[in-house]
């Protein structure tokens, strides 16, 4: 069987992947150059690991049997038609994304951004800062989305004593099942964390933000386009929102002229939410595990339907 690998792997990582493969599987590692050899290798691949450009699928007659995405989300492939069994990274990024959001929110409530700036200036103002600090344990939170990341955020927040509700349209894990119901809760909620997919464009709209409790905090580790960024900036600069923790933005990298860089009440984590040491090796391990399940005819919990989008 032929395997096409569209992932940024160094030589050591390529060797690691190859050492884990069954002997009858021949890998082809994409080098970054679209040569005729590359096209032939892609078109004849039985197995695929990674996220090639959408355009590669439009004029290709593929014989894919198994496709391991390198991501959890797959909105860009919603129109792709393949006969292959497709799996994503499942819960691989969930804890990392959740820790980023919880740590960012906790840092905001405990005044760490202010303290870091004072440290750089060698200014001691601990007594003044103390009076402005808040406790995560005393907050009520809503997590938008009840997928693997949303559930991980809820679990971690509850460890601090935060009262948390999840939202979703059909997920039984959620406590809020409609936007109308959500809007009823927003005015009494201290913290909203967004884990939504990109298919929900500008779900967090100007109306949504104005429904939020004055002085509350907004955080986003979902997709940047799910938030009306202009409306968010207005809510932050007007004082309606106390602050924001943003792992994602509408445009990435964030343009140098974006006001978000300058706002003291914004923490930007620069789409590092899912990052972790040995991330690539972890992805390879997940791919190898799912590949063995596929070859052995076993059920794979990470299987997805591209047409549904996420």
Helices and strands as residue ranges (DSSP letters): E 2-6, H 11-20, E 26-29, H 36-43, E 47-50, G 54-57, E 66-68, G 75-77, E 85-87, H 94-109, H 112-121, H 126-130, G 136-138, E 140-144, H 148-159, E 163-167, H 179-186, E 191-194, H 206-211, E 216-220, G 224-226, H 229-237, E 241-246, G 259-261, E 266-268, H 279-295, G 306-308
